[in-house]
Amino acid sequence: MKNIAILIYPNVEVLDFAGPYEVFTTGSRVAVKRGVDISFNVFTVGMTKELIQARAGLRVLPDFSFDEHPAIDVLIVPGGVVDTELRNEYLLEWINKVDIATEITASICTGAFLLAKADVLKTSRVTTHWEDIEDLRTMFINLEVVHDVRWVDEGKNITSAGISAGIDMSLHLLERLYGRELAEATAKQLDFDWCENVFDI
């Protein structure tokens, strides 16, 4: 059983967390239909279990809080409006602590800022939303910020470009964890044209 946790917080970008959630839950259904013996559990985590208002007003209830959640094998950190979160020591310390034990820690869009601020990304090649590339370079000068790619895979850490690129990256994660065949079948089930414009190690 692999536990896949998706962080949510106020003003998180909806597709940033909903896209990966859809990829992994659909992947689970596809695996069952194809008789593939895999097991993973997808859930959201917030600072508390109180209602969160995502970007554009969507209200979301986290499955777990920072204080009580299952062990996390894969942590996905979505982007959104992260100005407040970049000053939230509790959130940053939680990311750093969880990353120590994860198999993979990944970000979507401006989630890369949170991983960098939490000292998860230190000298990595990374990417983010095209609109935030220069800000990421300016704020974290030790990072090699790559543009014009859908995601950057550095092994333990994976970062993706903006919003919909998180779906591409999540399919890549599914392939890494469970194989190419399941990832392709999941993309087909989603009726999604999987873009693999990627910067790999």
Secondary structure, 3 states (H helix, E strand, C coil): CEEEEEECCCCECHHHHHHHHHHHHHHHHHHHHCCCCCCEEEEEEECCCCCEECHHHCEECCCEECCECCCCCEEEECCECCCCHHHCHHHHHHHHHHHHHCCEEEEECCHHHHHHHCCCCCCCEECCCHHHHHHHHHHCCCCEECCCCCEEECCCEEEECCCCHHHHHHHHHHHHHHCHHHHHHHHHHCCCCCCCCEEEC
